Amino acid sequence: MPADRVSPERMSPTELRAGASLAGVFGLRMLGLFLILPVFAVHAPLLAGGDNLVLVGVALGAYGLTQAILQIPFGIASDRWGRKPVIYFGLAVFAAGSFLAAGATDIWTAIAGRCLQGAGAISSVVVALAADLTSERHRTKVMAMIGSMIGLAFALSLVAAPVLYQAIGMGGLFVLIGALALAAVWLVAVAVPEPPRREPAARGETALALALQPELLRLNLGIFVLHVVQMALFVVLPTMLVGAGLALERHWLLYLPVVLVSFAIMLPPVFYADRRNKPKPVLVGSVVLLALVLVALAASGAGGPGIPALAALLLAFFVAFNVLEALLPSLVSRIAPPASRGAAIGVYNTAQTLGLFFGGLAGGWVAKHHGAGVLFGVCAALTIAWLAAAAGMRAPGRTPAVNPAHG
């Protein structure tokens, strides 16, 4: 039997190669973004204007604003001119922003660099390419591969960022981030399969029409809230840990085991949702878990929870986060019309990156004026609103399996 003619229950070699290589591209890019999160809030007071917590939040979330503006144009461009050329361009822009931020001596230059990083808005294009290269039956697995690589990059950044910051400084970190983006260009060129031809989009399938489809609207709301919560959490978490007695260079001792264990826990629910075509109960359960974590953090008092309790809450947070990061883009790619997949995922990633921006901005403002407890309470309320919307979702049916390598 030819190499790619395998049982529909198993991923083909082309799908495996596509999933692994695109997960690597995502991982390199996200490692660059995540390396900043654990150390920037501590470094910021060394920059001119960096003692303003609101501006620190803007710097953390600024790349989300330019990503939000450009995700849809990048997705539409990839539908028209092809996925790979748009990915090359976006990675080059991201690298340029990294090198600009490397020379920052004030908070505003750091914000400008982060904005330019965000202008390399390729997330929607990479996810659309992954969907192009995989059958619907295996798409959640591929999204889980990408999500797991993002989580691994996050775990690695938590371990490496404090050590690298001590060794090469914030400027050196940004230079390294730019180099990782250029490495991702090489990976796309040599490892990612060529996508199949796509039919042109139907009339009326505009980005606005896609955004307003009820089921896609639920998913877009979900990813917005998820990333508001993620960014807001990391506006206050590093300083909370320092205040609890865990020095910055030892944060990895908490983060690494928590994130790695969360990977193992997230796999069974993801595989259950994929094999049984039961994404709704897994998604709703993950949102409930996320809400419970935030309620517990909000109720922990002015001093926050102790380190053991914080570790347990972070484990639950990352389990929910990793499951949702795998399920949500898979559902978008299944619901969206194939010819407009890039645009639909562009809308989805616009919601995601707006969440990153507003999570950083609002998280910094609320934390400065009202404290971490109120910030967690606001995030809990947003998550409960998402839960109400998710409860009414209709899971998509499954179309007959088609091997993307042959049709």
N, C-alpha and C positions, 0 to 999 in steps of 0.2 A: 504494500500500500504506500502511496506517496507520502512524503514526510508530513505534509500539512493535513492529510486526510485521516484525522484521528477521531475517536469517539466524541460526539458533541458534549459529553460530560467532562471532557478533558480539554485544557487549553492547548491550542496548536503551538508549534515552535515559533511561528510568526507572532502570535499573541504574547507568548512568554517573552520573546525578545523585545517587543514593543513595550510591554509593561515594565520590564526590568530597566530598559534604557531610559524611558521617559520618567520613571521613578528616580533614576539617577540624576537626570536633568533638574527635576523639581528639587531633589535633595540638595544639590550643589547650590542652587539659587536660594532655597530657604535657609540653608546653613548660613549663608551670607547675611540674611536678614536677622536670623535668630542670634547670631553671635553678638549683636548689639544689645539685645534685651536684658541679659543678666547684669550688664555693667554700666550701661549708659546713665541710668539715674544716679549712680554713685559717682561717675566721672563728670557729669554735667556741671557741678559747681566750679570746676576748674576752667570752664569756658566763660568768656565775657557774657553776662546775661543768663548764665546757666543756673543761677540760684532761684529762678522763677519756675515753680513747679508746673505751672500751666504751659510755659514754653518747652519744658522737658517733655510733657505729654504730647505737645504738637510735634516735637522732633521725633518721638517714638512713632507717632501715627501719621506723619506727613506723607510718607510714601503711599499710604492708603488713599489719600485724596487724589493724587495724580493717577494712581491706578484706577480709581473709580471713574475718573473722567475718560480714560483711554481704553479700558477693557472692552467696551462695545466696539469702538472703531477698530481695535486690533482684531477682535473676533470677526467682524464683517470683512476686514481686509484679508484675513486668512481664508474665509469662504470664497473670496474672489480671486486672490492671487496665490493661494497655497499656504499651507501651515509652516513649512520649514523656513522659507525666506522671512516671514514675519517673526518667527522665533529668533533667527540670527540677529535681526535688527533690534529687537527688544533686549536681548542679552547685551548687545554692544552699548545701548543706552544705559542699562543698569550698571554696567562696568564704569561708564563715564561718571555717573553720579557717585559711585563709590570712591573714585579717585578725587572728585571734588570734595567730598566730606572728609577725606583723609587729611586735607590741609586746613581744616576748620580750626580757628582759634576763638570763635564766638558762636553763640547758639544759633544765630541767624544763618551763618554759612553751613552749619550742620543741618539745619532745616532745609536749606536749598539743595544740599547734596541728597538728602532723603527724598525730596520731591523729585529730583532727577532719577534717582533709583526707581521710584514708583512709575516713572514715565516709560520704563521698559515693561509694559503691562502684558506679559505673555501667558499668564496663568490660564486664561480661557482658551488660548490657542493650544497649549500643551494638553489640556484636558480634552479638547475637541479632537486633537490628533489621536489621543489614546482611545477615544470612542470610535474614531474612524477605523482603527486598526484591530478592534476587538469585537467579537459578537456580543449581542445583548445578554446572552446567557452567562458570560464570564465578565461582564463589565464591572460588577461590584467588586469582584476579586482584583481586577486591575486597579480600580480606584482605591481598594484597600492597600495594594502594593504601594501606590503613590502616597496614600495617607500614612502608611507605616514608615516610608522613607522620610516624610516630613517629620514624623514623630522622632525617628532616629536622629535626624539632623538637629531637632530641638534638644534631644538628650545630649548629643555630642557637644552642642553649643553651650549647654549648661555646665558641662565638665571643662570644656576647653577655654571658654571665654575668660573666666577669671585668670587662668594661667597665662593665656596669650596677652591679656591686657597688662599683666605685670611685666611680661617679657618685651612686648613691642609697642605698648601704648595704644590709644584709640586710633591714632593715625595709621599705625601698622595694621590694626584690625581691618580698617576700611580698605587698605591696599590689598590685603589678603582676600577680602570679599570680592573686589574687582577681578582678581586673578581667578577665583572660583567661577565667576560668570563667564570668563573667556574659556575656561576648561569645559563649561557646559556647551559652548558653541561647538567645540571639537567633538563632544559626545554625540550631539545631534547629527553632525555630519557623518560620522563613521559608524554609528550603532543603531540609529532609529530607522526602521523600515520606511519605504516610500508609501504614502497613503494611496488608497484607490481613488479613482475619479468619482466626483459627486455630481448629481444632477443640480441644475440651478434652483435657487429658492423660489417657491411659489409666490405669486403676487399677494400682497397683504401681510406677508410674514416679516413685518418690520420689527425692530428691536422693541419698540413700545408695545406692539401687539403681543409679542412673546412675553414681555414682562407682566402683562395684565392677564394672561391666562391664569385662572384661579389656582390650579395645582402648582404651576411654576411660581406664582406669587407666594404661596405658603413656603416653598423651599427657599426663595430669595429672602423672605423675612427671617427664616431660620438661620441662614448663614450670616446675615447681618447681625443678629443678636449674639450668635456664637462668638463672633470676632470682636464685638463690643466688649463682651465679658472677658475674652482672652487678654485683650490689650489693657483694659482697665485693671485686671488682676496684676499685671506686671508693671503697672505704674507704682503700685504700693508694695508688692510682694518682696522685692529685694531688700528694701529698707525695713520691712517687718521682720525678716529673717535676721538681719543685722541687729535689730533691737531686741530680738529674742535670744541673742547671744551666739548666733552662728555667723562667724566672720565670712566676708564675701568669698575669699578663696576656698572656703569649705562648703559653699552652697551645693556643689556637685555631689557631696556625700548624701544629701537629701534628694536632689533632683534625679540623679542617675538611676538608683534602684526604683524610685517611684515610676519613672517613665518606662523603664524596661519591663517592670511587672505589669504595667497597664497594657503594653503590647500583647502579652500573653493572654490577659483577661479579655481584650477586645476581639480576639479572633473567633471564638465560638459564636457570639451573636452576629458577627458579620457573615460568617459562613451559613448560619441558619437563615438569615435574611436572603442570602443569595440562592441557596439550594432549594429552599421551600417557597421562594418568592413571597416572603413575609416581611417586607421592609417596615410596614407601619408599626407593628408592636415593638420592634427593636428601636425604631426612631423615637416613638413616644416614651418608651422606657428610659432611653438615654437622656431625653429632655427632663424627665422627672428627676433622674439622678443628678443632673446638673443643677436643677432648681434646689434640691435638698442641700447640696454642697454650699450654695450661695446663702441659703437661709441660715445654715449652721455658722458660716463665717460672719454673717451680719449679727448673729445673736451671741458672738463670742466675747463681746465686751470691748472696752477701750484698749486693753492690752493685747487683744487678739488671742487666738489659741496658742497653747504651748507647742513646741516643735513636734512631739509625737502626734498630737491631734492634727496639726497642720499637715504632716506627712500623710496621714490617713485621708484627709479631705482632698489633698492634691492627687492622691492615687485615684480616688473616685472621680475627680474632675477630669483627669487625663483619660480614664476609661471612656467616659461619656464623650469627651472631645474627639478621641480617635475614632470611635464608632461613627459619630456624626460626620466627621471629615470624609469617611469612606462612603457612607450612604447618600449624603445629599447630592454630590456631583453625579453619582451613578443614576439617581432618580431624574435629575435634570436631563442627562443625555438620553434616557429612555423616553421621556415625555416629549422632548423637543423634536420637531420635524428634522430628519437627517440633513436636508439641504440647508437648514438654518441653524445647525448645531453650534457653529462658531458664534453666531450672534446671540443665541440663547444662553450659552455658557458665558459669553461676555456680559450679559445682563446679570447673571448669577454672580460672577466675579466682581462686578461693579458693586453689588450689594455687600459682598464679602469685604472688599477693600474700603467701602464707606464705613463698615463696622470697625475696621482697624483704625481709621482716622478718628471717628467720633468716640471710639473707646479710649484712644489716647487723649484726645482733647477734653472730652467730658470727664474722663476718669481723673485727669490731672486737676481740673477745676473743682470737681466734687470733693476729691481727697484734700485739696488745699483748704477749702472753705468749710467742709462739714466732717471730714475724717473718713477713715477706711470703712468703719461700720456702716455709715450711710451709703457709701459707694457700693458695698456688697448688697445692701438692701435694694438699691435701685436696679442693680444687675439681676437680683432675684425676681423683682417685679417684671422686668423685661422678659425673663425666661418663662415665667408663668403665662404671660401674654402669648408667647410663642407656643407654649403647650396647648393653649386654648385653640389656636389656629391649626396646629398639627393634628389635634384630635379629630378634625373633620376631613382629613386628607383621604383620597382614594388611591390605593396602590395601583400602579400601571399593570396591565396584562403583559404577558410575555409573548413576543412574536416568534414564529418558527426560527430555529437556529440556522444561521448562515455563517459559513466560515469566511471572515473578511479577506482571507488570502485568495478566495476563489469567486467572490461575488459581492 
